Amino acid sequence: MRRLGTLIVRHSKITLFGFVALIALSSIWGFQSFGNLKGGGYDNPNADSAAVGELLTSEFGVDPAEVIILVDLPQEADATDANGMPVSFELVQNLNDELAAIEGVKGVLNYYTLGSPPSLRSTDGKAIYVFVDLENDIKQAPVVATIVDDFTGDYQGAQVHVAGFGAITKAINETIEHDLIRAETIAVPIVLFLLIFVFGSVTAASLPLVVGGLAIVGTFFVIWAASQFTDISIFALNLVTGLGLGLGIDYSLLVVNRFREERGVGNSVSESVVNTVASAGKTVVFSGLTVAVVMLSMAFFPQYFLQSFALAGFTVVILAVIGAMVAVPAMLNLIGDRVNSLRIIKRDLTPKEKGGWEKLARFTMRKPLSVLFVSLIFLISLFSLSSEVKFGQVDDRVLPAGSPALVASELIRDRFEGRESSPIEILVKGDSASIQDYIAELEQIPDVIRVAEIPTEDNTAWTRIEAIADLEPRSPEGLEQIVQIRAIDNSLDEVLVGGSAAYYTDSQQGIEKALPLAAGWIIISTLILLFLFTGSVILPIKAIVLNILSLGATLGLVSWIFQNGHLQWLLGEYSVTGTIDTSSVVMIAVVAFGLSMDYELFLLSRIKEQHDVGMNTVNSVAIGLQRSGRIITAAAIVLAVTFSAFATSGVSIMKMLGVGIAFAILLDATVVRALLVPALMRLFGAANWWAPKWLKRLYEKAGLSH
């Protein structure tokens, strides 16, 4: 690290401008990534439901309709013309023909062309279905946009509502893009004000914006490159902007603070930069590595929604580390004490060893058991709010009230019996008698209102069965129904269950299956990195236990708010489904865990410095908290503001991500770092630094103790 600092001092201009130029060049492609991102990514591509979808296309030539249109007919629709045909027939046929003429539309089917089955007409007889299938080898988003924009609303006296996966995806993407701009409009001025206050000068406050901006733009390039080969979720943009700006602030604040300390003791600018890289630089590297490997845990999950966050999170963290390790020291070497120019705060900006944080630490360590007891009661009380948590998945109800796609979907729920647009698709192999027995068993499943064998060509070994249920497919009830269907005892050769409810079921079960692997990766990698940083076995275990407690409290608050619909007066209206999105909970947990470890390392680095020069536990913790407490709190507040801005989104899962991550950050920076860590370190005493002798020897031999 010292050699790196020396190299940066010698070649500051080349280092700084080379890094900036590289990121600027990458932006040419990076900003093209937005059009490549997708709104889905919640399904498990390795499950039976995905296999059914592929077989329906390859064996039966069936593609699920990407766009589902509801035609709310005028009052006189039931009347017949001179030929005895319903008045609505011509209206629907005209709509059918206009839709079919759109470039990119593969085919259109409607209530009349499908034989006027009662299931495709609403229970009040006033609304009917039209199904639009799109070409697979084109960009479907512009086609969906044309249908939504040109046909939503009045059509020859009827009201047209557009639903389906394509319309919902379009609505989510547009809402997020709009909300992202609004969130930044809200967050950036507040963050700028806080940065000036925290850094003490306008010049110093600009450094994290440079680091964050470079990290964000560089990550956009990586996302663009990845989107050429795989699907990337549009939600990844929110994580990139939040983490990029937040970690840019965290790491820049740490580096600038240390530089000021070095200058405060009389070192030259170049010596201060080298010493800063050697000390704060080590903390930044270990902190960044810890956050980055925690982000990678989301790659264990099969859904590309979570895999996108793994890629985006890992990349933006690494680039933020490089920016803080390369760009900031180079700038500090070039501008020197001018980093304190344009000062807003006139007080001495050099960190002190005495102050409020030091007093709080000593108070906590005088009564560690009392502080520990009260803090644990508080965290456990919050966790208890999740006692009745139910996990669900994203559907149209994440959209804001009044969204046309949500209105159309609600019409399907309210006015149609069963979910004709979301059938349970079952493919079976076996003799005719076994198939009929199986159909009879299906009809006995609760809430299955109709089962039919679909006629097929003779060139396939599969028999296609459709079951229509009167349940919300992407819900715990829909999951339970699919589990019951798959558990039917039968004599068939093979059974595959697909459809919307099965996609949901396989996604939930895929997350459950991957969760132990992801958790194991997080725990093991964190234990290793924290040991390499501290040389202790106790401190890494303590950090993980405290983070789990903090995450439990966060889960309790999130479930209380979003499952039960509390605090809408503060957060704005959102649909309450009685569940919380599983994928979003995983993301909140991973991001919050990573950022918690970020602050853990900030604190432990300063405590360890004092311990290494011979201070006892009490003094090490008190001075360490004093020197890092302001940084941790300031960084946490700024990061919380950044993520809190997402709570203004019209998409409910973005509200949940913003509230969940912001709360977890603030909880960790206050209750955990300021109270629980000092209390536990006081109770453990000298045992804080314990490790087996053979591990200690390896640690010292590797030179990590310096």
Buried (B, 14 or more C-beta within 10 A) or exposed (E): BBEBBBBBBEEBEEBBEBBBEEBBEBBEBBEEBBEBBBBBBBBBBEBBBBBBBEBBEEBBEBBBBBBBBBBBBBEEBEEEEEEEEBBBBEBBBEBBEBBEEBEBBBBBBBBBBBEEEEBBBBEEEBBBBBBBBBBEEEEBBEBBBBBBEBBBEEBEEBBBBBBBBBBBBBBBBBBBBEBBEBBBEBBBEBBBBBBBBBBBBBBBBBBBBBBBBBBBBBBBBBBBEBBEEEBBBBBBBBBBBBBBBBBBBBBBBBBBBBBBBBBBEEBEBBBBBBBBBBBBBBBBBBBBBBBBBBBBBBBBBBBBBBBBBBBBBBBBBBBBBBBBBBBBBBBBBBBBEBBBEBBEEEEEBEBEEEBEBBEBBBEBBEEBEEBBEBBBEBBEEBBEBBEEBEBBBBBBBBBBEEBBBBBBBBBBEEBBBBBBBBBBBBBBBBEEEBBEBBBEBBEEBEBBBBBEBEEBEEEBEBBBBBBBBEBBBBBBEBBBBBEBBBEBEBEBEEBBBBBBBBBBBBBBBBBEEBBEEBBEBBBEBBBEBBBBBBBBBBBBBBBBEBBBBBBBBBBBBBBBBBBBBBBEEEBBEBBBBEBBBBBBBBBBBBBBBBBBBBBBBBBBBBBBBBBEEEBEBBBBBBBBBBBBBBBBBBBBBBBBBBBBBBBBBBBBBBBBBBBBBBBBBBBBBBBBBBBBBBBBBBBBEEEBBBBEEEBBEBBEEEEBEE
